[in-house]
Amino acid sequence: MSDEKLKFVAFNGSPRKEGRTAGLLSVVLEELRGLGAETRLIHLVDNPIRPCLGCFSNSPEECEPRRCTEGELEDAMKGYHQLLLYSDGVIFATPVMWFGPSGLMKNFIDRMTSLENAGKLLDGRVAGFVVTGDEDGAMQTVMQLMGPLSEMGFLFPPYPFATSLGFKNVMEDREALEFARRLGRNLYRLAGILKKKDFNWWGM
Ligand SMILES: Cc1cc2nc3c(=O)[nH]c(=O)nc-3n(C[C@H](O)[C@H](O)[C@H](O)COP(=O)(O)O)c2cc1C
């Protein structure tokens, strides 16, 4: 269906649901909705998920989405897996915590491993990043997220991040707001192009 709306899900890894990260993220989501996308916002702090149990290190066969999220091990990650699979694009938003993503966000990325291991199930989705901090480490945090997500099959538009450092009120950081709007627009553009192509990037 060519007129189906593009679907984006955003995961906020800040424990502060009304903090700076959420503020900057809201600008990206507003831009996406303005362009006609359907958006969904998840605050990871609302439903903490257990840590990855490292099944992959026992044997790759043990690292599998159903095993990771069903039965005794069921938690909110089951729904997050569905949202990820259903989406055309994902925004990963986090404050800088000691020069990297928050623990909430890192844990979430680890729990995406089974989707990657079971056949690159997130292949071809687009991703972007929103990062806020007080003084240092925003770009380092973006890079720490981009690497694993690239290996999971995500694609990034040009300028795939909006970062803000040192602003108590992120809405006063005009450059960050511009990056956030640009990010929304470019995520929408790239997801639209890729949807029409329906590539399998991993398959040979
Ligand atoms: C545990 C912790 C570690 C932090 N480490 C850093 C850091 O390494 N670099 C930095 O610039 N800010 C650091 N900060 C500050 C936050 O990144 C900053 O206040 C951020 O904008 C808060 O986002 P929020 O309002 O969405 O929670 C840290 C904050 C906390 C709580």
The ligand as a MOL file (V3000), in Angstrom:
LIG
                    3D

  0  0  0     0  0            999 V3000
M  V30 BEGIN CTAB
M  V30 COUNTS 31 33 0 0 0
M  V30 BEGIN ATOM
M  V30 1 C 25.0680 9.3680 36.1500 0
M  V30 2 C 25.2200 10.5770 35.2530 0
M  V30 3 C 26.3450 10.6780 34.4710 0
M  V30 4 C 26.5090 11.7820 33.6260 0
M  V30 5 N 27.6170 11.8500 32.8390 0
M  V30 6 C 27.7550 12.8770 31.9800 0
M  V30 7 C 28.8780 12.9470 31.0950 0
M  V30 8 O 29.7490 12.0690 31.0570 0
M  V30 9 N 28.9510 13.9990 30.2540 0
M  V30 10 C 28.0160 15.0070 30.2510 0
M  V30 11 O 28.1470 15.9360 29.4730 0
M  V30 12 N 26.9340 14.9700 31.0680 0
M  V30 13 C 26.7830 13.9370 31.9300 0
M  V30 14 N 25.6870 13.8760 32.7410 0
M  V30 15 C 24.6780 14.9440 32.6510 0
M  V30 16 C 23.4730 14.5740 31.7580 0
M  V30 17 O 23.9190 13.9620 30.5710 0
M  V30 18 C 22.6680 15.8220 31.3820 0
M  V30 19 O 22.2520 16.5110 32.5090 0
M  V30 20 C 21.4980 15.4540 30.4730 0
M  V30 21 O 21.1580 16.5620 29.6770 0
M  V30 22 C 20.2790 15.0190 31.2700 0
M  V30 23 O 19.2940 14.6010 30.3780 0
M  V30 24 P 17.7790 14.4080 30.8420 0
M  V30 25 O 17.2840 15.7780 31.2330 0
M  V30 26 O 17.0810 13.8630 29.6620 0
M  V30 27 O 17.8060 13.4620 31.9910 0
M  V30 28 C 25.5120 12.7990 33.6050 0
M  V30 29 C 24.3820 12.6760 34.4020 0
M  V30 30 C 24.2280 11.5900 35.2350 0
M  V30 31 C 22.9840 11.4750 36.0700 0
M  V30 END ATOM
M  V30 BEGIN BOND
M  V30 1 1 1 2
M  V30 2 1 2 3
M  V30 3 2 2 30
M  V30 4 2 3 4
M  V30 5 1 4 5
M  V30 6 1 4 28
M  V30 7 2 5 6
M  V30 8 1 6 7
M  V30 9 1 6 13
M  V30 10 2 7 8
M  V30 11 1 7 9
M  V30 12 1 9 10
M  V30 13 2 10 11
M  V30 14 1 10 12
M  V30 15 2 12 13
M  V30 16 1 13 14
M  V30 17 1 14 15
M  V30 18 1 14 28
M  V30 19 1 15 16
M  V30 20 1 16 17
M  V30 21 1 16 18
M  V30 22 1 18 19
M  V30 23 1 18 20
M  V30 24 1 20 21
M  V30 25 1 20 22
M  V30 26 1 22 23
M  V30 27 1 23 24
M  V30 28 2 24 25
M  V30 29 1 24 26
M  V30 30 1 24 27
M  V30 31 2 28 29
M  V30 32 1 29 30
M  V30 33 1 30 31
M  V30 END BOND
M  V30 END CTAB
M  END
